Amino acid sequence: MVEAPRDPMEPPRFKINNKIPAAPPSPPAPVLHSPPRKVSVKEQLEWKIPPCISNWKNPKGYTIPLDKRLACDGRGLQDTLINDNFAKFAESLYIADRKAREAVEMRSQLENRLAQKEKEQKEENLVKLAQKAREERTVFKKQEFATEEEAERDNLRLERHKDRERQRRIAKSGTEKRTAFEREKERDISEKVALGKPAVKPSDDALFDQRLFNQSRVLLLV
């Protein structure tokens, strides 16, 4: 067996420097007092401190009446003097308050006038807009009426053109076709129903005389 090597710089593993309590100190120095003696009456009176002086109660603790307090105070023996600047100050405050009220009233009246003027201007603008819309609506109605009349004239012109084309084709066709067409045209509705032919819806030209429409249109245009 060999002893393990030890590091010479290693600190000690166990605490060996336990502190030993110190010895008791020397006794305190004695405080020397003079022997007690009896306090005389004079010293007692000197050490007596009077209580706080109150305007409400006397030294015995009783409440002082109000009239006696005022009489002791001596307020009624002095004349009250009021500086003239107090009156000037009050008058200045009154004038400033009156001017401020007048300024507020004038400002309120000005705001009311401006609001009334703005309201009238808005109403005038609305009236102008309504008048303009009314005029535009009238012009649009006139244009629409003219457009409807033009469309009606175009339709009549187209129908007449179709009639002329039909008459031209009939004239060019043979005599048999023309006779059959005229016979079909002269047939009664009951005969067409009996023969099983489709019913032809009568046109406006067959129901009404177009010359009346032309005359009325001329009257309207005039």
C-alpha positions as CSV (number, residue, x, y, z in Angstrom):
1,M,0.0,0.0,0.0
2,V,1.2,3.4,-0.9
3,E,-0.1,6.7,0.5
4,A,-1.8,8.9,-2.1
5,P,0.1,11.9,-3.1
6,R,-1.1,15.3,-1.6
7,D,-1.0,18.7,-3.2
8,P,1.0,21.0,-1.0
9,M,-1.1,24.0,-2.2
10,E,-4.4,22.4,-1.3
11,P,-6.3,24.2,1.5
12,P,-7.2,22.3,4.6
13,R,-10.2,20.0,4.3
14,F,-11.4,20.4,7.8
15,K,-12.2,23.6,9.7
16,I,-9.9,23.9,12.7
17,N,-9.9,27.6,13.5
18,N,-13.1,27.7,15.6
19,K,-13.6,31.1,17.2
20,I,-13.6,31.1,21.0
21,P,-16.0,33.5,22.6
22,A,-14.4,36.5,24.1
23,A,-14.3,37.2,27.8
24,P,-16.9,39.5,29.3
25,P,-16.0,43.2,29.2
26,S,-15.4,45.3,32.1
27,P,-18.4,46.5,34.1
28,P,-20.0,49.8,33.0
29,A,-19.2,53.0,34.9
30,P,-21.7,53.8,37.6
31,V,-23.9,56.9,37.1
32,L,-23.9,59.0,40.1
33,H,-27.1,60.9,41.0
34,S,-27.7,63.4,43.6
35,P,-30.0,62.3,46.4
36,P,-33.7,63.1,45.8
37,R,-35.1,66.2,47.5
38,K,-38.5,67.6,48.1
39,V,-39.8,70.2,45.5
40,S,-40.8,73.5,47.0
41,V,-44.0,75.3,46.2
42,K,-42.2,78.0,44.3
43,E,-40.6,75.5,42.0
44,Q,-43.9,73.9,41.4
45,L,-45.4,77.2,40.4
46,E,-42.5,77.9,38.1
47,W,-42.9,74.5,36.5
48,K,-46.6,75.0,36.0
49,I,-47.3,75.7,32.2
50,P,-50.6,77.5,31.5
51,P,-52.8,75.8,28.9
52,C,-53.4,77.2,25.4
53,I,-55.5,80.4,25.6
54,S,-58.8,79.9,23.8
55,N,-61.4,82.5,22.6
56,W,-64.2,80.0,23.4
57,K,-63.4,78.8,26.9
58,N,-61.9,80.4,29.9
59,P,-59.0,78.9,31.9
60,K,-61.5,77.0,34.1
61,G,-63.0,75.3,31.0
62,Y,-66.3,77.1,30.8
63,T,-67.6,78.4,27.5
64,I,-67.4,82.2,27.1
65,P,-70.7,83.8,25.9
66,L,-70.7,85.4,22.5
67,D,-71.5,88.9,23.6
68,K,-68.7,88.9,26.2
69,R,-66.2,87.5,23.6
70,L,-67.1,90.3,21.2
71,A,-66.9,92.9,24.0
72,C,-63.5,91.7,25.1
73,D,-62.3,91.6,21.5
74,G,-63.0,95.3,21.0
75,R,-64.3,95.0,17.5
76,G,-67.2,97.3,18.1
77,L,-64.9,100.1,19.4
78,Q,-63.2,100.5,16.0
79,D,-64.7,102.1,12.9
80,T,-64.8,100.0,9.8
81,L,-63.0,101.7,7.0
82,I,-63.7,100.5,3.4
83,N,-61.3,101.5,0.7
84,D,-62.7,103.3,-2.3
85,N,-61.0,100.9,-4.6
86,F,-63.5,98.2,-3.7
87,A,-66.3,100.3,-5.2
88,K,-64.2,100.9,-8.3
89,F,-63.3,97.3,-8.6
90,A,-67.0,96.2,-8.3
91,E,-68.0,98.8,-10.9
92,S,-65.3,97.5,-13.3
93,L,-66.5,94.0,-12.8
94,Y,-70.1,95.0,-13.6
95,I,-69.0,96.9,-16.7
96,A,-66.8,94.0,-17.9
97,D,-69.7,91.5,-17.3
98,R,-72.2,93.7,-19.2
99,K,-69.8,94.1,-22.2
100,A,-69.1,90.3,-22.2
101,R,-72.9,89.7,-22.3
102,E,-73.3,92.2,-25.1
103,A,-70.5,90.6,-27.1
104,V,-72.0,87.1,-26.6
105,E,-75.4,88.4,-27.8
106,M,-74.0,90.1,-30.8
107,R,-72.1,87.0,-31.7
108,S,-75.2,84.9,-31.3
109,Q,-77.2,87.3,-33.6
110,L,-74.4,87.2,-36.2
111,E,-74.4,83.4,-36.2
112,N,-78.2,83.3,-36.5
113,R,-78.1,85.7,-39.5
114,L,-75.4,83.7,-41.2
115,A,-77.3,80.5,-40.6
116,Q,-80.5,82.1,-42.0
117,K,-78.6,83.4,-45.0
118,E,-77.1,80.0,-45.6
119,K,-80.5,78.3,-45.3
120,E,-82.0,80.8,-47.8
121,Q,-79.1,80.2,-50.2
122,K,-79.6,76.4,-49.9
123,E,-83.4,76.8,-50.6
124,E,-82.6,79.0,-53.6
125,N,-80.2,76.4,-54.9
126,L,-82.8,73.7,-54.4
127,V,-85.4,75.8,-56.2
128,K,-83.0,76.3,-59.1
129,L,-82.2,72.6,-59.3
130,A,-85.9,71.7,-59.3
131,Q,-86.6,74.3,-62.0
132,K,-83.7,72.9,-64.1
133,A,-84.9,69.3,-63.6
134,R,-88.5,70.4,-64.6
135,E,-87.2,72.1,-67.8
136,E,-85.0,69.1,-68.7
137,R,-88.0,66.8,-68.1
138,T,-90.1,69.0,-70.4
139,V,-87.5,69.0,-73.1
140,F,-87.1,65.2,-72.8
141,K,-90.8,64.7,-73.2
142,K,-90.9,66.8,-76.3
143,Q,-88.0,64.9,-77.7
144,E,-89.6,61.6,-76.8
145,F,-92.9,62.7,-78.4
146,A,-91.1,63.6,-81.6
147,T,-89.2,60.3,-81.5
148,E,-92.4,58.3,-81.1
149,E,-93.9,60.2,-84.0
150,E,-90.9,59.5,-86.2
151,A,-91.0,55.8,-85.2
152,E,-94.7,55.6,-86.1
153,R,-94.1,57.3,-89.4
154,D,-91.3,54.8,-90.1
155,N,-93.6,51.9,-89.3
156,L,-96.3,53.2,-91.6
157,R,-93.7,53.7,-94.3
158,L,-92.4,50.2,-93.9
159,E,-95.9,48.7,-94.0
160,R,-96.8,50.6,-97.1
161,H,-93.6,49.5,-98.7
162,K,-94.4,45.9,-97.9
163,D,-97.9,46.4,-99.4
164,R,-96.5,47.8,-102.6
165,E,-94.0,44.9,-102.8
166,R,-96.8,42.4,-102.4
167,Q,-99.0,44.1,-105.0
168,R,-96.0,44.2,-107.3
169,R,-95.4,40.4,-106.8
170,I,-99.0,39.7,-107.4
171,A,-99.1,41.7,-110.5
172,K,-96.0,39.9,-111.8
173,S,-97.5,36.4,-110.9
174,G,-99.9,34.6,-113.2
175,T,-103.7,35.1,-113.4
176,E,-104.4,31.9,-111.5
177,K,-102.3,33.0,-108.5
178,R,-103.9,36.4,-108.6
179,T,-107.4,34.9,-108.7
180,A,-106.6,32.5,-105.9
181,F,-105.1,35.3,-103.8
182,E,-108.2,37.5,-104.4
183,R,-110.5,34.6,-103.6
184,E,-108.6,33.9,-100.4
185,K,-108.7,37.5,-99.5
186,E,-112.5,37.6,-100.0
187,R,-113.2,34.4,-98.0
188,D,-115.1,34.8,-94.8
189,I,-113.6,33.8,-91.5
190,S,-116.0,30.9,-91.0
191,E,-115.0,29.5,-94.4
192,K,-111.3,29.8,-93.5
193,V,-112.0,27.9,-90.2
194,A,-113.9,25.2,-92.1
195,L,-111.1,24.8,-94.6
196,G,-108.6,24.6,-91.6
197,K,-106.6,27.6,-92.6
198,P,-104.9,29.7,-89.9
199,A,-106.7,32.9,-88.9
200,V,-104.9,36.0,-90.0
201,K,-104.8,38.8,-87.4
202,P,-106.3,41.9,-88.9
203,S,-103.8,44.7,-89.2
204,D,-104.4,48.2,-88.0
205,D,-104.8,49.3,-91.6
206,A,-107.9,47.1,-91.9
207,L,-109.5,48.2,-88.7
208,F,-108.9,51.9,-89.0
209,D,-108.6,54.4,-91.8
210,Q,-105.0,55.6,-91.8
211,R,-106.0,58.9,-93.3
212,L,-107.7,59.8,-90.0
213,F,-104.4,59.2,-88.2
214,N,-102.6,61.3,-90.8
215,Q,-105.0,64.2,-90.3
216,S,-104.7,64.0,-86.5
217,R,-100.9,63.9,-86.8
218,V,-101.0,66.9,-89.0
219,L,-103.2,68.7,-86.4
220,L,-100.9,67.7,-83.6
221,L,-97.9,68.9,-85.5
222,V,-99.6,72.1,-86.3
